[in-house]
């Protein structure tokens, strides 16, 4: 059984890269995508994924604002936050709000994404 993932990221190129990376892993399946926090909440509520990959800096509603709402509509989903601006303050705020992990969108995203997803979902196996 695959881990169902909703990807909430405003940049289509980044969504495409993440989708491509995960397409090589039978264990993971992207079941929905959204370009902002409002869409992310709706897609998460509809799909009830195992994991939400949530960008922090987005238009309409940012990830920190969307995070508690995502947890309300899908309380069983693990939230992994993504950001290109990984300040300590932002990371701590996301973790305090209930994120289970933080991933920096940098050159190591490819290797770190799979590792973090496996770790976050290992209790579900």
N, C-alpha and C positions, 0 to 999 in steps of 0.2 A: 504494500500500500504506500502510495507516495504522500509526501508532505505537501499540503496545499498552501500556496503562497499568494498573497495580494501584494502588489508592488505599487507604492505611492511615491511618485517621483515626477517633478515638473519638466525635466529635460527629456525629450523623446530619445535622444542619442544614448543617454545613460540607461533609460529603460531598455533600449534595444541591446546594449552591451550586457546588462544583467540577465535579460531573457536568454541571450545567446549563451552566456556562461552556464546557466542552469539547464539549458537544453541538452547538455552533455551528461547530465546527472539524472538517471532514471528515478532516483529517490525524490526529486523535487519537481513540482508542477506549478507554474504560474496560472492561477485560475481567474485573476482579475488585475486590472491596472487602472490607475487614476493619476491625474496631473496636479491635483491639489488636495488639501485636507478635507474639504467638503465632499468631493467626489470619493475620496478614500474612505470616509466614514460610510457612505452609501454602499460602495462596493464591498467593504468588509462586512457590513450587516447582511447583505444579500448572499455573499459567498461563504461566510463563516469559516475562514481559513484557519490553518494551524499556526501560520506565521504571517505577520505583516512587516514588510520592509518599508520603512517610513522615512522619507527625506525630511529634514528639519526646515530648510529654507525654501518655501514655496509661496506662490501668490494665493490670493483669496483667503486661505487659512493655512498657517504654518504647521509644521509637524508637532511642535510642543503644545499648541492649542488643540490639535486634533487627537493627540495621544489619549487623553482621558476619555474622550468620546468613543474612540475606537475600542477601548477596553470595556466600555459600557455595552456596546452593541455586539461585541464578540469576546466575552470574558475569558474564554479558553485559549485565545490566540496569544502567542508570544510576539512581542513587538521588538524589532531590531531597528534602531535608528541609523540613518545614513546622513553624513554631512561632509561637505568639503571644507567646512569651517569648524574644526573640532577644538574649540576652546574648552578649557577645563570647566568653565562655568556652564557652558551649553551641555556638555556631556553629563555633568552632575545633575543639572535640571532634568534632563531626559531620564536618567536613571532613577531619580527621586519620583518622577511621574509614572514609573512603572515599566520602562523599557528593560529588556533582559540583557541587551548588548548594544554596543556602539561600534559602527564601522565607518572608518574614514574613507571617503571617495578619493583614493590616490592610486599610485602605480601598483600597489599591492592589493587592490580590491579583488582581483581575480582569485588569488590564492587565499585571501582572508575570508571572502564571502562563503565559500563552501565549508571552510573550517568552522566559522561562527554558526552557520546554519546547522551543521552536524551537531555541534555542541549544544545549541539551543533546543534541538529536537531529540536529543539522545534519550531523554526521559520518556518520550512518546513511543519509543521502539518496543 
